[in-house]
Amino acid sequence: MSEPSITISPSAAKRIVELVNEDENAELFRVSVEGGGCSGFQYHFELIESAAPDDMLIQRDGATVAIDPTSVPFIAGSEIDFIDELIGAQFKINNPNATASCGCGTSFSI
């Protein structure tokens, strides 16, 4: 079985590299899915020192994202993006599996 296609946009890769360079304890950026939020699930983003042995690692332009095996099916086929607009800057998951999402941009349902 091949690994699910999860990609990182150029803007997300650039921002991840900036964040990792600013934090002397961070080597990677973790994306995970947790229960809760307005729509049933929510995305969680954090800087981490190292990946777990069973994490899926995705790389682009010097950025490395770790995704735990439980979260992978929820975001398979997605793009990790970074949006910088007048109303604010945030990471966003463009998830084709989400049937609904919240206005906050971090919670969704399947």
Biotite code that builds the C-alpha atoms (Angstrom):
import biotite.structure as struc

atoms = struc.array([
    struc.Atom([0.000, 0.000, 0.000], chain_id="A", res_id=1, res_name="MET", atom_name="CA", element="C"),
    struc.Atom([1.411, 3.384, -0.955], chain_id="A", res_id=2, res_name="SER", atom_name="CA", element="C"),
    struc.Atom([1.479, 6.302, 1.452], chain_id="A", res_id=3, res_name="GLU", atom_name="CA", element="C"),
    struc.Atom([-1.373, 8.801, 1.134], chain_id="A", res_id=4, res_name="PRO", atom_name="CA", element="C"),
    struc.Atom([-0.578, 11.943, -0.794], chain_id="A", res_id=5, res_name="SER", atom_name="CA", element="C"),
    struc.Atom([-0.252, 14.862, 1.607], chain_id="A", res_id=6, res_name="ILE", atom_name="CA", element="C"),
    struc.Atom([1.545, 17.925, 0.279], chain_id="A", res_id=7, res_name="THR", atom_name="CA", element="C"),
    struc.Atom([3.019, 21.154, 1.625], chain_id="A", res_id=8, res_name="ILE", atom_name="CA", element="C"),
    struc.Atom([2.467, 24.413, -0.252], chain_id="A", res_id=9, res_name="SER", atom_name="CA", element="C"),
    struc.Atom([5.476, 26.654, -0.945], chain_id="A", res_id=10, res_name="PRO", atom_name="CA", element="C"),
    struc.Atom([4.149, 29.294, 1.491], chain_id="A", res_id=11, res_name="SER", atom_name="CA", element="C"),
    struc.Atom([3.693, 26.696, 4.259], chain_id="A", res_id=12, res_name="ALA", atom_name="CA", element="C"),
    struc.Atom([7.193, 25.307, 3.676], chain_id="A", res_id=13, res_name="ALA", atom_name="CA", element="C"),
    struc.Atom([8.676, 28.805, 3.905], chain_id="A", res_id=14, res_name="LYS", atom_name="CA", element="C"),
    struc.Atom([6.834, 29.578, 7.157], chain_id="A", res_id=15, res_name="ARG", atom_name="CA", element="C"),
    struc.Atom([7.719, 26.209, 8.720], chain_id="A", res_id=16, res_name="ILE", atom_name="CA", element="C"),
    struc.Atom([11.417, 26.798, 7.981], chain_id="A", res_id=17, res_name="VAL", atom_name="CA", element="C"),
    struc.Atom([11.147, 30.275, 9.581], chain_id="A", res_id=18, res_name="GLU", atom_name="CA", element="C"),
    struc.Atom([9.453, 28.879, 12.716], chain_id="A", res_id=19, res_name="LEU", atom_name="CA", element="C"),
    struc.Atom([11.935, 26.022, 13.128], chain_id="A", res_id=20, res_name="VAL", atom_name="CA", element="C"),
    struc.Atom([14.866, 28.430, 12.709], chain_id="A", res_id=21, res_name="ASN", atom_name="CA", element="C"),
    struc.Atom([13.413, 30.716, 15.414], chain_id="A", res_id=22, res_name="GLU", atom_name="CA", element="C"),
    struc.Atom([13.070, 27.884, 17.970], chain_id="A", res_id=23, res_name="ASP", atom_name="CA", element="C"),
    struc.Atom([16.376, 26.327, 19.022], chain_id="A", res_id=24, res_name="GLU", atom_name="CA", element="C"),
    struc.Atom([14.587, 23.221, 20.370], chain_id="A", res_id=25, res_name="ASN", atom_name="CA", element="C"),
    struc.Atom([12.558, 22.514, 17.229], chain_id="A", res_id=26, res_name="ALA", atom_name="CA", element="C"),
    struc.Atom([13.545, 20.359, 14.291], chain_id="A", res_id=27, res_name="GLU", atom_name="CA", element="C"),
    struc.Atom([10.131, 19.510, 12.820], chain_id="A", res_id=28, res_name="LEU", atom_name="CA", element="C"),
    struc.Atom([6.579, 20.747, 12.468], chain_id="A", res_id=29, res_name="PHE", atom_name="CA", element="C"),
    struc.Atom([3.836, 18.329, 13.579], chain_id="A", res_id=30, res_name="ARG", atom_name="CA", element="C"),
    struc.Atom([0.325, 18.294, 12.153], chain_id="A", res_id=31, res_name="VAL", atom_name="CA", element="C"),
    struc.Atom([-2.222, 16.137, 13.934], chain_id="A", res_id=32, res_name="SER", atom_name="CA", element="C"),
    struc.Atom([-5.974, 15.655, 14.106], chain_id="A", res_id=33, res_name="VAL", atom_name="CA", element="C"),
    struc.Atom([-7.721, 15.606, 17.464], chain_id="A", res_id=34, res_name="GLU", atom_name="CA", element="C"),
    struc.Atom([-11.318, 15.106, 18.508], chain_id="A", res_id=35, res_name="GLY", atom_name="CA", element="C"),
    struc.Atom([-13.197, 18.259, 19.435], chain_id="A", res_id=36, res_name="GLY", atom_name="CA", element="C"),
    struc.Atom([-13.673, 21.673, 17.932], chain_id="A", res_id=37, res_name="GLY", atom_name="CA", element="C"),
    struc.Atom([-16.856, 23.098, 16.426], chain_id="A", res_id=38, res_name="CYS", atom_name="CA", element="C"),
    struc.Atom([-17.229, 20.391, 13.779], chain_id="A", res_id=39, res_name="SER", atom_name="CA", element="C"),
    struc.Atom([-16.061, 17.186, 15.482], chain_id="A", res_id=40, res_name="GLY", atom_name="CA", element="C"),
    struc.Atom([-12.316, 17.218, 14.707], chain_id="A", res_id=41, res_name="PHE", atom_name="CA", element="C"),
    struc.Atom([-9.657, 19.881, 14.834], chain_id="A", res_id=42, res_name="GLN", atom_name="CA", element="C"),
    struc.Atom([-6.177, 20.328, 13.436], chain_id="A", res_id=43, res_name="TYR", atom_name="CA", element="C"),
    struc.Atom([-3.308, 20.786, 15.846], chain_id="A", res_id=44, res_name="HIS", atom_name="CA", element="C"),
    struc.Atom([0.019, 22.346, 14.827], chain_id="A", res_id=45, res_name="PHE", atom_name="CA", element="C"),
    struc.Atom([3.201, 22.306, 16.924], chain_id="A", res_id=46, res_name="GLU", atom_name="CA", element="C"),
    struc.Atom([6.971, 22.464, 16.711], chain_id="A", res_id=47, res_name="LEU", atom_name="CA", element="C"),
    struc.Atom([8.714, 19.310, 17.932], chain_id="A", res_id=48, res_name="ILE", atom_name="CA", element="C"),
    struc.Atom([12.264, 18.106, 18.563], chain_id="A", res_id=49, res_name="GLU", atom_name="CA", element="C"),
    struc.Atom([11.977, 14.746, 16.834], chain_id="A", res_id=50, res_name="SER", atom_name="CA", element="C"),
    struc.Atom([9.521, 12.504, 15.053], chain_id="A", res_id=51, res_name="ALA", atom_name="CA", element="C"),
    struc.Atom([8.103, 9.305, 16.498], chain_id="A", res_id=52, res_name="ALA", atom_name="CA", element="C"),
    struc.Atom([9.268, 6.091, 14.773], chain_id="A", res_id=53, res_name="PRO", atom_name="CA", element="C"),
    struc.Atom([5.872, 5.543, 13.118], chain_id="A", res_id=54, res_name="ASP", atom_name="CA", element="C"),
    struc.Atom([5.313, 9.151, 11.953], chain_id="A", res_id=55, res_name="ASP", atom_name="CA", element="C"),
    struc.Atom([4.842, 9.908, 8.273], chain_id="A", res_id=56, res_name="MET", atom_name="CA", element="C"),
    struc.Atom([7.379, 12.553, 7.217], chain_id="A", res_id=57, res_name="LEU", atom_name="CA", element="C"),
    struc.Atom([6.735, 14.987, 4.369], chain_id="A", res_id=58, res_name="ILE", atom_name="CA", element="C"),
    struc.Atom([9.393, 17.355, 3.080], chain_id="A", res_id=59, res_name="GLN", atom_name="CA", element="C"),
    struc.Atom([9.475, 20.398, 0.832], chain_id="A", res_id=60, res_name="ARG", atom_name="CA", element="C"),
    struc.Atom([12.001, 23.202, 0.400], chain_id="A", res_id=61, res_name="ASP", atom_name="CA", element="C"),
    struc.Atom([13.819, 22.441, 3.658], chain_id="A", res_id=62, res_name="GLY", atom_name="CA", element="C"),
    struc.Atom([10.655, 22.009, 5.740], chain_id="A", res_id=63, res_name="ALA", atom_name="CA", element="C"),
    struc.Atom([9.775, 18.681, 7.362], chain_id="A", res_id=64, res_name="THR", atom_name="CA", element="C"),
    struc.Atom([6.279, 17.875, 8.620], chain_id="A", res_id=65, res_name="VAL", atom_name="CA", element="C"),
    struc.Atom([5.565, 14.886, 10.873], chain_id="A", res_id=66, res_name="ALA", atom_name="CA", element="C"),
    struc.Atom([2.097, 13.316, 10.919], chain_id="A", res_id=67, res_name="ILE", atom_name="CA", element="C"),
    struc.Atom([1.158, 10.547, 13.330], chain_id="A", res_id=68, res_name="ASP", atom_name="CA", element="C"),
    struc.Atom([-0.412, 7.365, 11.865], chain_id="A", res_id=69, res_name="PRO", atom_name="CA", element="C"),
    struc.Atom([-3.788, 8.026, 13.530], chain_id="A", res_id=70, res_name="THR", atom_name="CA", element="C"),
    struc.Atom([-4.083, 11.443, 11.845], chain_id="A", res_id=71, res_name="SER", atom_name="CA", element="C"),
    struc.Atom([-2.958, 10.385, 8.339], chain_id="A", res_id=72, res_name="VAL", atom_name="CA", element="C"),
    struc.Atom([-6.330, 8.941, 7.197], chain_id="A", res_id=73, res_name="PRO", atom_name="CA", element="C"),
    struc.Atom([-8.119, 12.155, 8.220], chain_id="A", res_id=74, res_name="PHE", atom_name="CA", element="C"),
    struc.Atom([-5.900, 14.341, 6.046], chain_id="A", res_id=75, res_name="ILE", atom_name="CA", element="C"),
    struc.Atom([-5.008, 11.987, 3.192], chain_id="A", res_id=76, res_name="ALA", atom_name="CA", element="C"),
    struc.Atom([-5.034, 13.898, -0.096], chain_id="A", res_id=77, res_name="GLY", atom_name="CA", element="C"),
    struc.Atom([-4.744, 17.258, 1.680], chain_id="A", res_id=78, res_name="SER", atom_name="CA", element="C"),
    struc.Atom([-2.446, 20.215, 1.218], chain_id="A", res_id=79, res_name="GLU", atom_name="CA", element="C"),
    struc.Atom([-0.890, 21.971, 4.203], chain_id="A", res_id=80, res_name="ILE", atom_name="CA", element="C"),
    struc.Atom([-0.958, 25.673, 3.372], chain_id="A", res_id=81, res_name="ASP", atom_name="CA", element="C"),
    struc.Atom([-0.062, 28.956, 5.061], chain_id="A", res_id=82, res_name="PHE", atom_name="CA", element="C"),
    struc.Atom([-2.327, 31.946, 4.468], chain_id="A", res_id=83, res_name="ILE", atom_name="CA", element="C"),
    struc.Atom([-1.161, 35.487, 5.250], chain_id="A", res_id=84, res_name="ASP", atom_name="CA", element="C"),
    struc.Atom([-4.045, 37.925, 4.852], chain_id="A", res_id=85, res_name="GLU", atom_name="CA", element="C"),
    struc.Atom([-5.139, 41.239, 6.339], chain_id="A", res_id=86, res_name="LEU", atom_name="CA", element="C"),
    struc.Atom([-7.331, 39.415, 8.864], chain_id="A", res_id=87, res_name="ILE", atom_name="CA", element="C"),
    struc.Atom([-4.400, 37.318, 10.060], chain_id="A", res_id=88, res_name="GLY", atom_name="CA", element="C"),
    struc.Atom([-1.918, 34.609, 9.210], chain_id="A", res_id=89, res_name="ALA", atom_name="CA", element="C"),
    struc.Atom([-2.538, 30.913, 9.835], chain_id="A", res_id=90, res_name="GLN", atom_name="CA", element="C"),
    struc.Atom([-1.809, 27.400, 8.697], chain_id="A", res_id=91, res_name="PHE", atom_name="CA", element="C"),
    struc.Atom([-4.708, 25.878, 6.791], chain_id="A", res_id=92, res_name="LYS", atom_name="CA", element="C"),
    struc.Atom([-5.392, 22.318, 5.678], chain_id="A", res_id=93, res_name="ILE", atom_name="CA", element="C"),
    struc.Atom([-7.059, 22.109, 2.268], chain_id="A", res_id=94, res_name="ASN", atom_name="CA", element="C"),
    struc.Atom([-8.785, 18.811, 2.997], chain_id="A", res_id=95, res_name="ASN", atom_name="CA", element="C"),
    struc.Atom([-10.892, 17.109, 0.287], chain_id="A", res_id=96, res_name="PRO", atom_name="CA", element="C"),
    struc.Atom([-12.226, 14.662, 2.925], chain_id="A", res_id=97, res_name="ASN", atom_name="CA", element="C"),
    struc.Atom([-13.864, 17.361, 5.066], chain_id="A", res_id=98, res_name="ALA", atom_name="CA", element="C"),
    struc.Atom([-17.637, 17.566, 4.552], chain_id="A", res_id=99, res_name="THR", atom_name="CA", element="C"),
    struc.Atom([-17.923, 20.663, 6.735], chain_id="A", res_id=100, res_name="ALA", atom_name="CA", element="C"),
    struc.Atom([-15.552, 23.073, 8.370], chain_id="A", res_id=101, res_name="SER", atom_name="CA", element="C"),
    struc.Atom([-15.763, 25.823, 10.927], chain_id="A", res_id=102, res_name="CYS", atom_name="CA", element="C"),
    struc.Atom([-15.171, 29.498, 10.315], chain_id="A", res_id=103, res_name="GLY", atom_name="CA", element="C"),
    struc.Atom([-12.100, 29.306, 12.540], chain_id="A", res_id=104, res_name="CYS", atom_name="CA", element="C"),
    struc.Atom([-10.414, 27.141, 9.886], chain_id="A", res_id=105, res_name="GLY", atom_name="CA", element="C"),
    struc.Atom([-9.063, 24.615, 12.367], chain_id="A", res_id=106, res_name="THR", atom_name="CA", element="C"),
    struc.Atom([-12.015, 22.288, 12.890], chain_id="A", res_id=107, res_name="SER", atom_name="CA", element="C"),
    struc.Atom([-13.816, 20.041, 10.431], chain_id="A", res_id=108, res_name="PHE", atom_name="CA", element="C"),
    struc.Atom([-16.055, 17.013, 10.067], chain_id="A", res_id=109, res_name="SER", atom_name="CA", element="C"),
    struc.Atom([-15.886, 13.991, 7.795], chain_id="A", res_id=110, res_name="ILE", atom_name="CA", element="C"),
])
